[in-house]
Amino acid sequence: MPMAGGWVDRGVIPDIPLEDHTASRNLPSILEFTSVLLADYGDRAWHQPATDAGPAILARLIADTSTAHANVAFKVMDVWLTDYMESIESVGLHGGFAGLLAGCTITESMTPSLSRLTARVVERLGEELAQRLNLPAEIGWEDYDLISGLSGVLATLASATIADPDHVNSAAGLLAKLCRREDLGDLRVSSPRLHGNSQWNHGRVNTGVAHGAAGVLAALCCAADAIEPREELLVTVKRVAEWLRAKSYRDDLGVVSWFPCDGAYRGSTGSVRRQAWCYGTPGIAWTLWEAGRILGADDLMGFAAGAMNSFCHTFDEVRYLSASARSPWENLGFCHGASGMLTITDSFARNAGHSACAGVSERLERYIESRLADVALMARDGMDLLNGAAGPLATLIVARGGDRGWLRSYGLR
């Protein structure tokens, strides 16, 4: 194994067998590649403190594959826990207590000693929910979304084996309050806290999984799977799902798609550039399929599968990935790029028997594998899941049989 920091500083990939990646599903070499990256992270040779559970997810995915990998995994968990807990600033999946819970939950089988910490985090999130009795006067993404807000808290609580059903019901009830209007008007972002490139969403209802109605719906579906759903929960699932279905349109390429937010923001009537986990057809179509499953609504499942079918038949790596990417994290990352798209097509193929998604999954695997040098460069900036090197690596391993438990926090299975 190279000395800590050596190949990373030079911007090259490790000296391990990679020549057959584009021609085969070679899981052992992907695991070795991941272990090398994590070893440098664990040695603190370089890294930015992770803002989500990415390093913990990777540690779990390699822990059972060899003794050497297990040793790396345990060191990574020590570093990740120390850094993450020192920087917690919120309750969300991104930099918050839900992110800590997600990491503890996925690694509980390899580190039983974390059980006390996990229980404390669940208790802390329960206390936070108890304080949120009323809707805030001004709504921001951090009040409800999947990445930084209540939806991520709900999805992660619902995935935790020791979660209190009362906490799950409390979080689901708060989201139901925000979705009580047929037009989902209470999700309209009114907080002045939006800044920079996010200001376009002010005064509008976001449609996406990362920050919008689809993320709320994904979290509610996770809750319905975890507990005996109350009538209020099922009514809310149906309301949000029908709102999203009504906001769909068929773009110039024939893809059933969605604009980033409701009709107040139209942009172009042509094809949508951002088709990913965070926005557009892949993330929303999957979430609608899950809602149809929860509701027993074959028509909704059929609509969602058809939307994804329209995307798969026009899928093109250049159009949806390389042409619009300004950096490796945008091209390959979980949030905006190929790895998040892979988890969706893989989830559709496995859970819905979607054959077109199975074909696109294979193409996405090859696409990511052919860019492992870029993944190594991404690791220099961080091992986060959403925008760092953990996204491409975790999704490749999961597509080849790795533990899928962490997907639930992000609305997938």
N, C-alpha and C positions, 0 to 999 in steps of 0.2 A: 504494500500500500504506500502511496507517495507520502512524503513528509507533509505535515499540516501546512496548508496555505500554498504549497508549491505550484501545483497545476492551476489552482484557482487564480493566483496572482498573474499567471501567464495567459489566462483566458483560454486554456485548452482542456479537452476532456481527459479523464484518467486513462492510464495505460491498461485497459481491460478489453477483452474481446467484444468488439461492436460491429464487426464487418458484416454480420449476417442479420442485423436488426431489421433492415427493410425487406428482407425476404422471409422472415419467420417470426413466430410468436415466442421468442426466446426469453422466457421469464427469468431464468437464473442470472443472465447477464444484466438484466434490468435491476434485479435485486442487488447485485454487486455494485452497479453504478450508483444506486441509491445509498448503499451502505458507505461508499467512499465519500459522497457528499455529506452524509450525516456525521461521519467521523470527524471531518473538519469542523462542522458545526459544533459537535460535542467537545472538541478540543479548544473551542473559542479562538481558532486560528483566524477566523473572520466570521462575522455575521452581524446582522441587525437583529435586535430582539424581535421575536415573532409577534405579530399582532392578531394571530388567530391560532387554531389548534394544528396547523400544518405539520410542524415537527413531531408532535405526539402521534398524529395519524400515520406518518411514515414510520415512526418507531414501532408502532403496533403491526404494521404491514410486513416489516422485515423480522420481527422478534422471533418468530417460530421457525424461521427458514434455515438457520444454522447457529451454532454456538457463537461464532465470530460476530454474526449480525446481531445476535441477542445482546452481546456485550456492548456493542455500539448503541443499540436501542436504549439500554438502561442509562448510559451516560447522557444521551440526548434528552431523556425525560428529566434528569436532574437539572440540566441547563435550561430547558424550556420552562419548567415549573418555576425555577428561581427568577428568571427574567420576566416571565409573564405576570407572575403575582406582584412583582414590584411596579408594574406599569398599568395595572387595571384602573380604568377611569370611568367605566360605565357598566351596564348590565348586559350588553349585546354580545353577539358572536364575535364581532370585530373589536378586540381590545377590552372585552368586558367579562363579567362572571359567566355568561352563557358559553363563551369561548373556552374558559377554564373548565367548565362542566363537560363540554364536548370532548376535550382532551382527556379528562379523567375517565369519562365513560368508555371511550374506545380502548383505553389501556387498562381497564380494571382487571382483566383476566391475566395480564402479565405483571401487574403491580398491585396485588391485593392490599398492600399497606396504604394505598390511596383512598380506601373506603371511608376513613374518617374525614379526610379533606372533602371528598365527594359529598358526604352528608352535610358538611358545613356549608358548602356552596349551594346545595339545594335549599337549605334553611335560609341562607342569605337571599336567594332569589324569591323565596316565599315571603320574606319580610318586605321586599321591594313591591311585590304584587299587592300585599295588604295595604300599602300606602297609596296605591293608585286607585282610588275609589271614584274619581270623577275625571272626565275628559279634560285635557288641558285647553286653555283658551286659544292657544295657537298651536297648530299641528306641524311637527317637523318629522323628517324621516326617522330620526332616533326615537320617536314616540311609538312607532308601530312596525318598522320594516324588518326584513329578515336578517340583514347584515348587522345593524346597530341597535335595533329596537325590539319591541315586544314579540314580534313574530318569531325571531330567532330564539328568544327565551322560551316560547311555547314549544317550538319544534324540538329544542334540545331537552327541555324538561320531559316531554312526552317520550323521548328516546332513552332516558335514564332509567335503569332498572330499579332504582330506589325512589323514584319520583313519587311524591304524594299526589293522588288523584285530585285532591282539593286544590293543589297548586295548578294542576293542568286545567281544571275547571275554571279557576279564577282568571288565568291568562286568556283562556278561550272566551270567557264572558266579557273581558275588557275589549278584546278584538271585535266581538259581536256588537258591542255598543258603538264602535267606530264604523261598523258596516250596517247600521240599522236603516239607513235611507236607501231607497231603490237606486238612486244615482251615485251612491257611495260618497256623497258630498263631504262627509266628515273626514275622509281621507285626503281631501284637498289641502295641499301644503300651503300653510299660511304663515309659518314661522319665518322671521327674517334671518334665521341662522344659516340658510342656504347661501353658498358663496361660490365664486369662480364659475366653473363650467356647469354647476348644478342649478344655477339661477333660472334656467329655462323651465324648471318644474314648478316655480312659485305660482300659486293660484290654480294648479291643475291636479288631477288624479293620475298618478303614475300607474302604468299597466304592468310593469315588469316584475320578475321574481325577486331581484335584489332589493328594490326600494318601493314596490308598488302592490297593487291589488293581488297579483298572482302570488307574491310572497306571503301575503296574509292568507290566501286560500291554501297554499302549501302547508302552512303551519296548522291551520284548522283541520286539514286532512290527517296530519300527523296525530293531532289530538284525538280525532275520531277513531283512529286505529289503536290508540293507547288506552282509552277508557270507554265505558258505555256512553255513547254520545247522547247528550240531552237534545230535546227537540229544538231548542234555540240554536244549538250548534249546527244541526242539519239544515235548518232554515237559512242560516247565514252562509253555509257552504253553497247552497243553491243560489242564493241572491248574488254572491260574488261571481260564481261561475257563469250565471246568465248575463251579468254585466259584461264580463270579459268576452263571452261569445258574441254579444251584440256589438262590441267594439272591433271585431275582426273585419278585415277586408281582403280582397284578392289583389295582389300587386301586379305590376306589369309582366312579371315572370310567371304569373299563375300561382304564386305561393299565397296560401291563406296566412295572413300576417297581422301584426298590430303595430301601431305607432307607439312611441315611448310613453305617451300619456293621452288623455282623453281628447275629444274633438277640438278643444281650444288650441291645441298645437298640432298642426297638420304637416308642416314641412313640405315634403314632396308627396305626390300621389303615386310616385313610381315605386321601385323596389326599395326595401328597407335594408340599409347597410349593416346595422347591428343585429345579427341573428346569432344568439348565444344563449347561455344560461341566464344571464342577467336581463336581457331584453329580447323581444321578438318571438318567433315561432317555436323554437325548441323548448325553452323553459315554460312558456305559457301553455303550449299544447300538452306537454307532459302533465302539468298541474291540472288542466281540465280533464285529462284522462283519469287522474287520481280522484278528482271530485266526482266524476261519473261512476267510478267504482264504489266510492263511499255511499253515494245516493242510490246505487242500483239503477242508474239511468243509462241505458244502452245507447240512446240517441246522442247523449253528451260524449260518451266514450267513442262513438263512431265519428262524431265531428272532430274530436281531438286527434284520433288516429288518422283521419283524412287530412287534417291540417299538416300533420307531420309527414304524411306521405307526399303532399305537395312540395314540402321543403326538400325531402330526400331526392325526389326526381329532378330537382333543379340544383342540387348541391354541387358546389364547385369550390375547391380549396382556394383558388385565387380570388374569386369573387367575395367569399365570406370570411376569408382569413388573411391571406398574404397581401392582397391589394390594399386593404384598409388599415393594416397594422403599422404603427409607428415605432414599435419596440417589441422585443421577444415576449414580454409579459402580456401584451395585447394580442399577440399572435397565438400564443400557446397557453395562456393562463386559464384558470378555472372560470373566472368571472366573465371575461370578454372573449376568450379564445377557444382553441381546439379541445382542451382537456375538459372544460365544462360541457361542451357540446358532446364529447365522447361519453360522459356519464349519462347524459340524457338518452342518446341513441342506444346505449347499452341497457339502460333501464327499460326503455320501450321494447327492445328485442327480447329481454329476459322475462319481463312481467306481462307484456301485452302480445308477445309472439309476432312482433312487427318485423317482417322480413326485410323491408326496405331499410329500416334502421340498422339491422344486422349488417347489411352491406356497407352502409356509411360508417358504421363503427370500425370495420376493418380498414377502411380508407383513412380514418382519423388516427388509428393506431400507427399506421405506416407514416402518416404525416408527422406525428410527434416523434417517432423513433428516428426519422431522418434529420431531426433538428435537436438531437441531444447535446450538441455543442452549445446551442442557445440555452438549453436548460441549465447547463453548467454556468453560463454567464448569469442567468437569472438568480442562481443560488448565491452569487456574490452580493446581490442586493437583498436577498432574504429567502427564507424557507417557508414563507406563508403559503397557505392553501389558495386563497383567492387570486393573488397576483404574483406569487413567487414560485419557486421550483417545486414545492410540494404538490401543486396542482397537476402538472403533467405526469409526475412520477406516480402519485397515488392513483390517478385514473388508469394509467397503463396497468398497474399491478392489480387493481380491482377488476378491470376488464378481463384479466387472465386468472381469475379465481380468488383474489384477495378478499379479506374481510370487508363486507359492505356496510357494517354497522354505522360508520361515521356519515354515510350519505343522508341519513334521516334528518340530521340537523340542517341540511341544505335542500330539503324537500324532495329527496330522491330515494330510491330503494335498490 
